[in-house]
Amino acid sequence: MPHAVSRLRAARLARSAKPFLARGGWKRERCGGCRLVPSHCMCALRPSLTTRAGVCLLMADIEPLKPTNTGWLIADVVPDTFAFGWTRTEPDPALLALLADPQWQPYVVFPGQYVAPERVVRAVQPDSLHGDAGKRPLFILLDATWTEARKMFRRSPYLDPFPVLSLEPEQASEYKLRRSGRDDHLCTSEVAALCLDLAGEPVAAQTLEAYLAVFTHHYLHAKNQQPVAWEGAAHQRLREQRNQQPRSG
């Protein structure tokens, strides 16, 4: 069954007047499940996990169409991933319903220096971590370029009631598929992995990190017309992570 980002991509394509061509990407046929060329398909490697935390992706207009988008990887790994296209004036009613759902405690993930201090948190509330004792954490990620994300944050008043989770990554981004002018900018799946770790789900966090490394390997090897190193370090790490958590039903 297609996940939330796949469905959003299909809806966005249906509205397109012309085909989307990624800058620097190849023009060959792509797998509908992983967006890679069939020779480098990684659908068989998709993890199957159970997580208490959820992720809500607010995606800039063309993000679902980009083959390098890593929100797709989050939706592969985290069963309760929701994806919505961002608009300034007409938020999706399903998004507003999700944010109002009493089972969830939403956290807007954004740098704390851009927010009033009283709204900033740096950890997940304890009652969000323990079974039925509290609400489940729902991490709201603005999936966009940094310029777009700042605009989205300022112009989304429906996010104002929620705490802002400010992350403090201990290492620079390892994402290699897009350029960034700042070393402290993480890609969306790296941010989600940090959030999962804060939510007390280290196996899911480490699996997502390993899955990103495998995706990067497949993407770059396909772009450079090189074979996949199936027994390499990235694939071995993902296999080890997949063996640590029972598969979801």
N, C-alpha and C positions, 0 to 999 in steps of 0.2 A: 504493500500500500504506500503511495507517495506520501512523504512527510510534509510538514508545513512549508518549508522553504521551497520544495519542489512544486507544491501547489501554487505558491505565490509567483514563482517563476513562470509557470504555465499561464497564469492569469495575466501577468505582465506581457508575455509574448503575444497573447491574444489581442492586446490593445495596441501592439506595435504596428506602425504603418510600414516599416521596412525591417529587414533582418538586423539583429544586433551583431556587430563585428567587434570583438575585443581587440584593443590595441596591443600589438605584439603577439597576439595569439595565432594559433594555426587555423587553417580553414578546412581541416579535414573533418570527417564524420566523428561525432562524439557519442559516448554512451549516455543514455538518458538517466541512468542511476548514479553515476559518479562524475559525469562531465568530461571524462577523459577519452582519448581515442580507444577503440576496442582492444587494440594490442596491449594497452597499458591499464585496462579496466581493473578497478580495485573493489568492485561490489562484493566479492566473496570475502573480503576482509572486514566488512562492516561489523562493528561490535554490537552485541546485544546485551544491554545492561538494564538494571533497575535503579532509578534514582528517586530520592525524596524531593530534591530541589527541581525547579523548573526554570526554563529560560524563555524570555519574551524578546524577540528580535524586532526592533523597529528599523526597517530597512529603507535607505534612500532609494530613489526611484529606480536606478539601473543596477543596484547591488545584486538583486537576485539573478540578473543575467550574466554577471561576470564569472567566467570559469575559475577565477582565482578566489572567489568569495569563500570565506571559511565559516560563515554562518551555516552553510550546508553541512559541514562536518559536525557542528554542534547538534543539528537536527538528527544526524545519523546516530549519535551517541546517547543523547539525552532524550528519553521517550516523550517527556512533557516539554517539548519545544514548540513555541507558538511564533508565528511570523506574520508581520503586518507591514504593508507599505505605508511610509510616513507621508502625511499631508498636513499642511498648516491649518487649514480651515475645516476639514471634514474628517476627523478621526473615525476609524472603523468602529461601528457599534459593537462588534465582537471584541475589539480591544478594550473598550470601556467596560464591557461586561466582565471580561477576564480580570481587570484591575479591581473590580468591585466584588469578585468572588471571595466569600469569607474563608475559604480554605487556604488562600495565599496571603503571604506577607511580601508585597512588592518592595524591591530595592532598585533604585535608579543607579546604575553604575556609571560614575562620572568623576573626574578629578575634583577633589575637595576645594582647591583654591578658587574655583569659579562659583562657589556656592556659599550662602550664609553659613557661618560656623555651626550654628545651632541645628542645622539640618544634616550635618555630615556625621556619618558613622564609619568606623573602620573594621567592624566585625559584624557577624550575623548574630541577631538576638538569640540568647540561649534557648528560649522557648520555641524557636524555629527549628531546633536541631533534634528534638526528642519525640519521635513518634506522634501519638495522638495528643500529646501534652500541649501542642501549640500549632500555629499555622506553618505551612510549608513555605520555604523561601522561594521567591520568584524574582530572578535577576533580569532586569530590563536593560538590554544592551542596545546602544545606538549604532547600528551597523552601517557605517558611512566613512567617508574621508573625514579627517579631523575638522576641516572647515565646515563640512556639511553637518557633522555631529554637534558642533557648537551652536549652529543655527537651529537644529532640531531641538536641542535642549532648551534654548531660550523661548522657542515658539510652541512649546507643548504644555500649556497650563494644566492639563489634566494629570501631569506628572508631579505637580507642585506639592500635593499632600504627602508624598512618600519620602522616606529617608534616602539620602544619597550615599551610596557605598563608595568610598574613596580607597582605591587599591594602592598598595606600595610594593610593586614588584621588586624582587631582589636581583634580577638579572635582565639584561637587554633582550629585546625580541630576537627570536631565531627565524622569524618569517622571512622568506627569501623571494616571494613571488611578486611583490610590489615594492616600490621604493618609498621610503619615508624620510623626511628631512630631520626627524628627531629619533634618537636611540631609545627614548623612554616610551615611545608609542608601540603598543602591542597590537597584534591582529585580533580579530574578534574571538576566535577560538582560544587564543592564549588568555584573553580576559575571562572567558567562560571557565577555563580550567582553574584559574585563581579563585573564582567565585565558588566553584564546586569544592575546592579544598577548604575554603572558609566555612562552607556548609557541612563540613565533617564527612565529605565523600572523597577521600584521597584516591581510591582506586579509579573512580570515574574521572577524576582530574588527570591522573597519570595516563589513563587510557586515551583521553582526548588529546593530550600532548603527543603521545606516541602515534596516534592516528593522523595528526597534522604532519608529523615527520614523514610518514609513509606517503601521504598525499603529495607533499612537496617533492619527494623522491620520484613518484610516478609522473607528476606533471613535468618536472624538469627533464626527466629522461625521455618522455614523449616529445617534448619540444625540441630536444637535441637529437632525436631519432636514435636513442640508445636503449638497449634492452633493460628490463627491470632486474635489479639484483635481489631476487627473492630470498636469498639466504643472508642478506646483508644485515647490518646492525639495526636499521630502522624496523625492518620486518620482524626481526627476532624480538625486539623490545615490545612490539605490539602483540606478538603471540604470547609473551609472558604476561602482559597485562590482561589479555582476554581470558587467560586461565585463572585469574585471581578472583573473579566474581561470577556467581551463578548467572546463567542466562535468564532473561525475562521470559515470562510465559506468553 
